[in-house]
């Protein structure tokens, strides 16, 4: 009987929010096995090393965060040769794993046959992925992929999964919604189970896993234990650790909203080394909007108090005041 491997929990690539600073701080909290960068859009020509290093500065440190968590470089595109060429350039720049994005629902990306729009054409999906896998074979670099259930519907879901599997990927992450469904709940984990049956590579479930209870339900429905967490990694960076504690039969660490605000303050200090104040203020508001998905009324109160602020010092004062004067 084959020994069951430990469950893996990964940080999802989220365009516009999951930069190197955020990856660093989230993965410091423990329990995370790897993370994936925001996508690098590939059209024609080869990108120079500095472009890869800008989107993934961790490439200069053996493709790891400061605490040693692996970072996979994600590419988005449709042209087989351009993807293959840039995958090779990414490896030369330091990438240890190349991930291909077939899930982005953004209209501007999909208009140019990128992201989820590729799921309308299993043959093109195969060609693009196979070109990358073949190009990286001699470099001994694995190719992984992230897909949605489809573009408008699930008619081609299994065909797409089979195409990616046949093309030579070593791992598949499934965001259990179609492009048309966006991020609206629920995630359809039952489709992850169906996909897992037709591929012979590890499958990760992604979508609507906000708590340990959600994780348990996802495992029951999908039949897979490995997961990738997107928005929930940003609204509870300790969720990976909590999942691992649950699986080990240990007491699960409790997290409240005040602790989450403390994390946000810590993130602000790190981001001050990278971004101008106007960007930091905007990103704090982005986080507070996302917090509402997990923390409800508490997060709404803080967001309402901060949404019109333009000064970082005022934002920090509001967050610190809420932490100090709210009883857990």
Phi, psi and omega in degrees: 000130182288134181292134180286128180282153177298148178293143178253142177231123186239157176267126184284155173279122180234113185299130176088353181225329186265071179270183185298320179298315181292317177302317180301307185293319179297312185289341174297338187282350173095154176093348184271140183260327174194168175221164184236141183287165164301155185286150169257118182285125181249123177242272176232157179080170180256133178280143177286164183304324184298331178291317178295321180289332178292316181281336181218077180299341179296344179299335179283346180241053177059031178056046178224151172291169179304335179263009172091016178272128182300143177239124179264138181271125182256133175246149177228128179177188182222339182279119185304313184293317180295318178297316180297314180299315183285332173297317177296319177296321178298319178295318178297330178280351176128356183294139177258336178218137175251125178251141181250131184268111173237036183225345184301127182266001186300136183299316183296327177287315184290334177295336183249032176055050175236165176060227185294340181297337178293340182288356174277349187224084181305327180292319177291323177302314178298311184301314181295315183290318181296322179299318179292314181300318180292320180295326184268355182299316181289340178268359179055043181244124181289151176243129178239170181214154174233126183229159167263181181286344180163185179273287177260335184209187184255017184301324185253012185306306184289326176298318179294318179297316179297320180298315179296319179298313181293332183288340175115019177289160179250355182195145181227126173258132182243110169281113193280049173215159172277169174301319181295331181280348177057240179241017182287133176289154004268165167277141186263077185297337180299332178289331176298320178298318181293321178293318181300331181287337187252003177238162179240030175238160178301138180244133177252138174269143181217135177122122173063032174255093186259337185220171176298322177298320176298318179300314180300316180293321179298316179298318180297318184279316187275333183080003178246148182257344180273137183223156172240131185248129180258264182300328181291336176291334181268340179260350172202084182296350179267003185296321178300315178297319179298318178298315180295322177297316178300314182294332180274359181074021180264167176294132183277126180299134180267141181232132177245175186292327178298322178295324179295321177293325176297322176298318180297321177296321178295319178298320179301319181296320179291318182293337179297340179278349188241316190245156175288163185302318183300325178288319180297318179297316180298318182290326175300317179295323175301314180297317181296323175299316180294325180303328183298333180293332183253324190250000170059233188298321179301314181293325180296320180299313181292319179298316180299326180285340186248345193297335181259002181283144179239354183253130183296323181298320177294321177299313181298318179300317179296316181294316180294323179296318180296319180296318185285327189253000179258130180277130180289000000 
